[in-house]
Structure formats: structure tokens, C-alpha cells
Amino acid sequence: MTRLTDKVSDASVRERTGRGWDEWFALLDGEGPAARDHTAIARWLVDVQGLDNWSAQTVTVGYEQARGLRAPGQDRDGTYTTNTTKTIGVPVGRVFAAFTDARLRQRWLPQRVAVRSATADKYFRADWGDGTRIDVGFVAKGSGRTQVAVAHQRIVSAEVAAEVRADWTERLLALKKLLEG
């Protein structure tokens, strides 16, 4: 998995926070609360350094990954999350229905899920049979296209997360074929 510092450029961090990755890491190593947990580091970045919450989370996760305190894709609780997206050439309502209509969902996603919540054309959240969860977001992209983004959470290891990501890539492709065909 790719580290956050490989995804978010030094220039982007500097533009948003006034410092680059190496400067933040040196500050956290030197006088910052590096020995504290994730929440304490992020809070320190907000309260003492004046960062907004998004920037504080970004710097904290980047720091934790760079210092070996957290693996890429690993959450604070030690589990992993994988994210998969696909753009499908149908309106958002049809893609949303493919998740919320159990009969339609079975045609492309044979896994049984326990729906936790759904907000029409926006979000779908469900518990997976193995104790993991999925959070799905839908974004209308214009011209009748929809971007669907699946975050599969609480995965036990990086290896399993890679398998889950590959499975979601296949499942979203099957959904695309079903809805566009």
C-alpha cells in the first residue's frame, strides 16, 4: 500500500499548512507530542499549531506512517480500510438502487449485508458478514454518470485488505456491466 506522503505532495502540504512534510516531522520529533497517541497529536496540531482538522489529520497520519507507527491503510484501532471507486454511466439513482434493492444487489454482489443506514443518492452503510463494514458514497458526475466510492473498514490485515480491494474492483466492474448493459 502507498504511504500518505506519496499521495499528498510536499507542495500541497506546504500550501495548506505553511510547512512541508520534513518540517512537520522534525517538529513532531523534536518538541511535539510524538510519544502520544493519534488523537493527542492531531489535537496538538490544531490547538498549538493552528491547523484545521483536515490538515491535522493529514499531518498526523503522514507522520505515523513515516515513523512506522501505522502502516499505510491502517486505522487507529489497528484494522485496515481499503477504498475503491468506479464511474458508472447511469444516473445516481440507479446506482444507489443497486445497493439498496436487495434483489438487484444480489445480481452483482452475492454477499449478504445488514444495512445500517442509507440516504437517497448520497450514502449507503452496511455491516458485512465477517464483522467488517462498508460505507458507500455516490456522486453525480453530470451527463448521467455516477461515481461510486466504497470504503471497506475494520479489515484484519494489510494482506486481507489487498484481497478485499481486488474483490471490490471486480464487484464494481460487474455492477457497471449490469447497469450499463
C-alpha positions as CSV (number, residue, x, y, z in Angstrom):
1,M,0.0,0.0,0.0
2,T,1.1,3.5,-0.7
3,R,2.1,5.8,2.1
4,L,0.2,9.1,2.5
5,T,3.4,11.1,1.9
6,D,3.5,9.5,-1.6
7,K,-0.1,10.5,-2.3
8,V,-0.1,14.1,-0.9
9,S,2.8,16.1,-2.2
10,D,5.1,18.2,-0.1
11,A,4.0,21.3,-2.0
12,S,0.3,20.5,-1.2
13,V,1.0,20.1,2.5
14,R,3.1,23.3,2.5
15,E,0.4,25.3,0.7
16,R,-2.2,24.2,3.1
17,T,-0.2,24.3,6.4
18,G,2.8,26.5,5.8
19,R,5.3,23.6,6.3
20,G,6.3,20.7,4.2
21,W,6.4,17.0,5.4
22,D,10.0,17.1,6.6
23,E,9.4,20.3,8.6
24,W,6.3,18.8,10.3
25,F,8.2,15.5,11.0
26,A,11.1,17.4,12.6
27,L,8.7,19.5,14.7
28,L,6.9,16.4,15.9
29,D,10.1,14.5,16.6
30,G,11.6,17.5,18.5
31,E,9.1,19.4,20.6
32,G,5.8,17.8,19.6
33,P,3.8,15.1,21.3
34,A,5.3,12.3,19.2
35,A,5.0,9.8,22.1
36,R,1.3,10.4,22.4
37,D,-1.5,8.7,20.6
38,H,-3.1,9.8,17.3
39,T,-5.8,11.9,18.9
40,A,-3.3,13.8,21.1
41,I,-1.0,14.5,18.2
42,A,-3.9,15.8,16.0
43,R,-5.3,17.9,18.9
44,W,-1.8,19.4,19.5
45,L,-1.6,20.3,15.8
46,V,-5.0,22.1,16.0
47,D,-4.6,23.7,19.4
48,V,-1.0,24.7,19.4
49,Q,0.0,24.8,15.7
50,G,-3.4,26.3,14.5
51,L,-4.1,23.7,11.8
52,D,-7.6,22.9,10.7
53,N,-8.9,19.4,11.4
54,W,-8.3,18.0,7.9
55,S,-4.7,19.3,7.9
56,A,-4.1,18.0,11.4
57,Q,-5.3,14.5,10.4
58,T,-3.2,14.5,7.3
59,V,0.0,15.5,9.1
60,T,-0.7,13.1,11.9
61,V,-1.3,10.1,9.6
62,G,1.7,11.0,7.4
63,Y,3.9,11.2,10.5
64,E,2.7,7.9,11.9
65,Q,3.3,6.2,8.6
66,A,6.7,7.8,8.2
67,R,7.8,6.8,11.7
68,G,6.5,3.2,11.5
69,L,3.7,3.8,14.0
70,R,1.0,3.0,11.4
71,A,1.1,1.0,8.2
72,P,-0.4,2.5,5.0
73,G,-4.2,1.8,5.1
74,Q,-4.1,1.1,8.8
75,D,-6.6,2.8,11.0
76,R,-6.1,4.0,14.6
77,D,-7.5,0.8,16.0
78,G,-5.0,-1.4,14.1
79,T,-7.5,-2.6,11.5
80,Y,-7.3,-1.6,7.8
81,T,-9.6,0.2,5.4
82,T,-9.5,-0.1,1.6
83,N,-11.1,2.3,-0.8
84,T,-12.3,1.5,-4.3
85,T,-14.1,3.8,-6.8
86,K,-15.7,3.4,-10.2
87,T,-17.6,5.7,-12.5
88,I,-20.7,4.2,-14.0
89,G,-22.6,5.7,-17.0
90,V,-26.0,5.8,-15.4
91,P,-27.8,8.4,-13.2
92,V,-27.0,8.3,-9.4
93,G,-30.5,7.0,-8.5
94,R,-29.9,3.8,-10.5
95,V,-26.5,3.2,-8.8
96,F,-28.0,3.9,-5.4
97,A,-30.8,1.4,-6.1
98,A,-28.3,-1.3,-7.0
99,F,-27.1,-1.1,-3.3
100,T,-30.4,-0.6,-1.6
101,D,-32.6,-3.0,-3.5
102,A,-31.7,-6.5,-2.2
103,R,-32.8,-8.4,-5.3
104,L,-30.9,-6.1,-7.6
105,R,-27.9,-6.2,-5.2
106,Q,-27.8,-10.0,-5.3
107,R,-27.2,-9.8,-9.1
108,W,-23.8,-8.2,-8.7
109,L,-22.9,-8.6,-5.0
110,P,-23.7,-12.1,-3.7
111,Q,-22.5,-11.2,-0.2
112,R,-25.3,-10.7,2.3
113,V,-25.2,-7.4,4.2
114,A,-27.0,-5.9,7.1
115,V,-28.0,-2.3,6.1
116,R,-27.2,0.2,8.8
117,S,-28.3,3.3,7.0
118,A,-29.0,4.8,3.6
119,T,-29.6,8.4,2.5
120,A,-31.1,8.5,-1.0
121,D,-28.5,9.1,-3.7
122,K,-25.8,10.0,-1.1
123,Y,-24.7,7.2,1.3
124,F,-25.2,3.5,1.9
125,R,-23.7,1.9,5.1
126,A,-23.8,-1.8,5.9
127,D,-22.3,-4.4,8.1
128,W,-20.5,-7.2,6.2
129,G,-20.9,-10.8,7.5
130,D,-17.3,-11.0,8.8
131,G,-17.6,-8.1,11.2
132,T,-16.3,-5.5,8.7
133,R,-18.3,-2.6,7.4
134,I,-18.8,-0.8,4.1
135,D,-19.5,2.9,3.6
136,V,-20.5,3.8,0.1
137,G,-20.8,7.3,-1.3
138,F,-22.4,8.4,-4.6
139,V,-21.6,11.5,-6.6
140,A,-23.5,12.6,-9.7
141,K,-20.8,13.4,-12.3
142,G,-23.0,15.0,-15.0
143,S,-24.1,13.6,-18.3
144,G,-25.9,10.8,-16.5
145,R,-22.7,9.4,-14.9
146,T,-22.2,8.5,-11.3
147,Q,-19.0,7.9,-9.2
148,V,-19.4,5.3,-6.5
149,A,-16.8,5.1,-3.8
150,V,-16.7,2.1,-1.4
151,A,-14.7,2.2,1.9
152,H,-14.4,-1.2,3.4
153,Q,-13.4,-0.9,7.0
154,R,-12.3,-3.0,10.0
155,I,-10.2,-5.4,7.9
156,V,-7.8,-7.6,10.0
157,S,-4.6,-7.2,7.9
158,A,-3.0,-5.5,5.0
159,E,-3.0,-8.7,3.1
160,V,-6.7,-9.2,3.5
161,A,-7.3,-5.6,2.7
162,A,-5.5,-6.1,-0.7
163,E,-7.8,-9.1,-1.4
164,V,-10.9,-7.1,-0.4
165,R,-9.8,-4.3,-2.7
166,A,-9.3,-6.6,-5.6
167,D,-12.7,-8.2,-4.9
168,W,-14.4,-4.7,-4.8
169,T,-12.7,-3.8,-8.1
170,E,-14.3,-7.0,-9.7
171,R,-17.7,-6.3,-8.0
172,L,-17.9,-2.7,-9.1
173,L,-17.0,-3.8,-12.7
174,A,-19.8,-6.3,-12.5
175,L,-22.1,-3.5,-11.3
176,K,-21.0,-1.3,-14.2
177,K,-21.7,-4.0,-16.7
178,L,-25.1,-4.8,-15.2
179,L,-26.3,-1.2,-15.1
180,E,-24.8,0.0,-18.4
181,G,-25.6,-3.2,-20.3
